[in-house]
Amino acid sequence: VLQQAGRNPSQKTVNKYWTSQTTSLNFDDFCTILKQEKPATKTELLEAFGKLDTDNTGYILHDELYQVLTMRGERMSRDEVSCILKQGDFNCGGKLDYNK
């Protein structure tokens, strides 16, 4: 439901609200979570992509992004990454202009 509301919570974030003692959440609980878990801003996203762009070219290679998403931090599944990468506008050289 959080994803449908434009959020992309990590497992850590989900675990913060859904513990072993949680049996249900109501609409008010959901609204409270949405208020607390703000979506990333454009500036935050550009900064994150900029850290991956080690050559400072304004582009990230498809393969580099795939590797980061599946091998670092909270690792995503191949299906999750494929879904994300399909939405990216990669040019014929396999590069994503992350400023777009």
N, C-alpha and C positions, 0 to 999 in steps of 0.2 A: 504494500500500500504506500509506503514511503517513496518507492521508486515511481509510482504512478503520480505522486505529488511533486515530482521533479527533484527528488533527493536521490543520492546514491550512497546509502549508509554502508559503512564497513561492518564487518561482523562484530567488531569491538563496540560500535555504536548500538547495534541491535541488542547485544548482550547487556548493555547498560540499562535498557528499558525492559527487556524480556529475560528475567532471571528464572532460576529453577522454582521459585515461589510464585511466579506469575502464571495465572490461569486464563486471564483474558484482559483485553484493553477495550475501553469504550471510546466513543467518539471524542469526548472531552479529553481523555488521555492522549489520543492521537493528535488533537489540536495543540496540546501542551508540548508534545514532542516536536511538532512542526515549528513551533515558535522557538524552541531551544536549539534545534538543529538547522541552522540557516544553510541555504545552498552556497556553494563556492561562488565568489565574485569573479568577474572577468579578469581582474587584476591578479587574483590568487591563481587562477588557472594559467594565465600567461607566465607568471613567475615559476610555476611548477614545470611547465613545458620548457621554459628557458633553461632550467637546470638540466634537462635532458639533452638540450641542444649544446653539446660541448664545443662545437665549432662556431657557435654564434652566427649561424646562417639564416635563422628564421624557419628552418625546416627540421623535421624529425623523420628518420627513415622508418618505414613500415616495420621492418624486422627489429629495429631498436625498440620501438614502442611495444611490440609484441613481447619481446624479451623482458622489458621492465615490468609489464603488467602480469606476466606469468612467473617471474623469478624473484621479484623483490617485494618487500613489505608483506601486506596481506595479499597473497597470490590469488589471482583470478583463474578460473577454469578456462580451457581453450574455447568452450562455447561462449562464455561471457566476453572474452576478448574478441572473438570473431564477430559477435554482435556489435561491439563498440567500433571495431575497425571498419565494418561495412558502412557505418555512418560517417566515417572520415572521408575527406576529399583528397585522396592521394593522387598525385600526378603520375604520369607514365613512368617516371623514374623511381616510383615507390616512396615519394617524399610527401609529407604532410606539412602544409603551410599552417602552422598553429595559430597565426594571427587572424586567419579567416575564421 
